[in-house]
Amino acid sequence: MAVIVITSKLRIQKFKPLYLDNLHYVLDLWFEKVVKPCCEGEAYLCRYADDFVAAFSLQRDAERFYEALVKRLNKFGLEVAEDKTKIIRFTRFRKEEGVSAPTGSIF
């Protein structure tokens, strides 16, 4: 089983502590209550401050989440740091598929 991972860093300009407190509502609860029930495969979210990783078992779930994420964050005056956001296919069979491993730090 391959896992599609979205790594992201949010771009927060003003009142960072206030936005970090509200991310529980903006991202965490939304992911659990709205995103996961709509996914056809498994979905997980791990967040630390303004960084997060969302993992999906299906590529189409990851792509749909990314599109919805941008709209969701814009509602609250937040945006995804495009230069630090990636969709990565992660599997233990990477070498067999001929895909090179990512280099450098994700965050």
Beta strands, then each sheet from edge to edge (+ up, - down):
strand 1: 3-11
strand 2: 43-48
strand 3: 51-56
strand 4: 79-80
strand 5: 86-90
sheet 1: 2+ 3- 1+ 4-
sheet 2: 2+ 3- 1+ 5-
end
